[in-house]
Amino acid sequence: MPTPRLPRLESPGWKLGHRATALPEPVRRRAGLERGRRAGSVTLGGMALAYDQGDAVVLRDGTRVLVGRITPADAPRLADGFARLSEESRRLRFLTPKPRLSQFELRYLTEVNGDRHEALGAIDPVTGRGVAVARFVCDPESPSRAEVAIAVADEWQDRGLGKLLLVRLAAGHAARG
């Protein structure tokens, strides 16, 4: 029996033509994957956003965010977002007290290859600040297994943003096989 054709994804971090075969349509729709809406190149108050192909997504409370693949240009935004996390949120994300990210960590967290290490971020289009990050890093011994981590700014929690990013990561990874 032939594999059913699914709509093409036009999401950041995934090459056009990949398909979200592992996710049912209602999940793809809730994550904003069904239409592949593109925000294009976005300028906010004269500042170009690094998410040159970010998707404009509406969260369950009606709030809008831009979701896109993290690039090295996002290091300052990532450092700012990390600094705004509460001590508890930092501890829950890194499993240890962590006052700041080192330059090495910022490089590691933003220089992703999209294959064994993928990271998506969400930006508040009103302020231009980063509000969430989700990533996976594949196990080098077993590439079908990955460690997943999600951090959402305290004031943006409980809106479904972490789940949305997780679904997008899973869809991208499943599309790549």
N, C-alpha and C positions, 0 to 999 in steps of 0.2 A: 504494500500500500504506500503511495507516495506521501511525503511529508507535506502537510498543509502550508501554504504560503502565508506568512504574516506580514503586516505592514513594515516597511523599512523604518529604521530609527534614524533620526537626524538629531542626535543628542551629542553634546560635547564629550570628548574623550573617546568616542566610538566612531570608527570609520563608517561612512555612509554605506549602506548595504547590509550591515549586520542586522540580525533579527533577534527579537526577545522571545525565543522559542520556549523558554522555561517558565514564563509567567502567563497566567490567564489574563484575558482581556480586561476584566474589571480592575485588576491590580495595575496593569499597564496604564489604564485610563486614570486611576487615582494618582499615579506618579507623574502624570503629564507626558507619558510616552506615546500616546496614541496619535498625536498630531505633529510631534517634533517641532513645536513652536520655537522659532529662533528670535532672539533679541538682537542679533547682529552685533556690530561694534557699538558699544554703549559709552557715552561720555556723560559724566555726572559732575556738574559744577566745574567743568574744565578738566576733570581728571578722567583719563581713559581707564576703563576697567580692564583688567587682565583677562576677563572672561569674554574674549572676542566672539565666541559663538555660544554664549550663555542662553539658556532657556528661561523665559519668563514663566513662573509657576505660581499658582494661587494655592495657598494653604487652606486647611479646612476652616479657619476662622476668617477667611477672606483676605488675609495679608498676602502681599506679593513679594516674591524673592526671585533673584536670578541664580540659577544653578549652572555650574560649569566645571570643567576640568581644571584642577589646580596646576599652575605653571610656576617656574622660578620667579616670575614677576610678582607673584602673590605673597612672597616672603614677608614684606612689611605688613600686609593686611593680616596674615596669619599670626605674626607676632603681636599685633594690636588685639586681635580677637582672643588670643591666649591670655594676654594681660587682663582682659575684661572678665575672664572666667572667675567664678568664685573659687576659693581655696578648695572647697569640697568637690566642685566639678573637676578641677585639675587633678585632685587625688583619685577620683573615680576613673578618670580617663587614663592616667599614667600609673595607677596603683601605688603611688608614693607621693609624698609632698614634693611639689615642683614649682618653685617661684618664677622661673622664666625658661625660655627655650634658648639653647646655645646656637651659635652660627652654624655649627655642624648639624644640629637637629633641624634647623630651618631649611638648610640645603637638602637634607634627606627627606623631609616632609613635603618639599615642593618640587624636587627633581624626580618626578615619577615617570616610569617608562610606558605606562598604559597596558602592560602585558602582565608582568608578575607583581607590579606595584601600581595601583591606580588610586587616585584621590579626587574627590569631588568637593566643591565648596559652594556655599550659598552666601549671597550678598544681599543686604538690605538696599534696594534701589533708591530709597529716600536718602540714606546717609552715606552709602558707598562702603559701609563697614562689613567685614566678614562676620557672619552670624552662625555658621555651622561648617563642619568638615566631616567627611566620611571617607574611609580608605580601606583597602584590603592589601595585604602583602602575602603572596603565595609562599608556601613552605617549599624551600629549595629541594628537599628530599622527595616531596610528593606534591607536584604542582596542582593537583586537583583539590588540595586543601589550602585554606587561607585563613589568616588572622584578620579579623575585621575590627575597626575602631571607629567610633562616632563621638563627636563632641559638638554640643549645641550650646550657644550662649545662654546663660541663665534666663534672661528676659525673653528668649525665643523658645523655651521649652514648653512642652504640652500643646503644641500646635500641629504635630504630625511631621515636622521637618526632618527629624532623625529617621523616621520610617521611610519617608519619601526618598532620602538619600540612599538608604540601605537598599530599597527596591531598585533604584537606578544602578547602583553598583552591581547588584545581582544580575540585572538584565544585561548590562554590558559584559560581565564575565561569562554569563551563559551564552551570549551571542558569539563570543570568541571561542567557545568550546572548552 
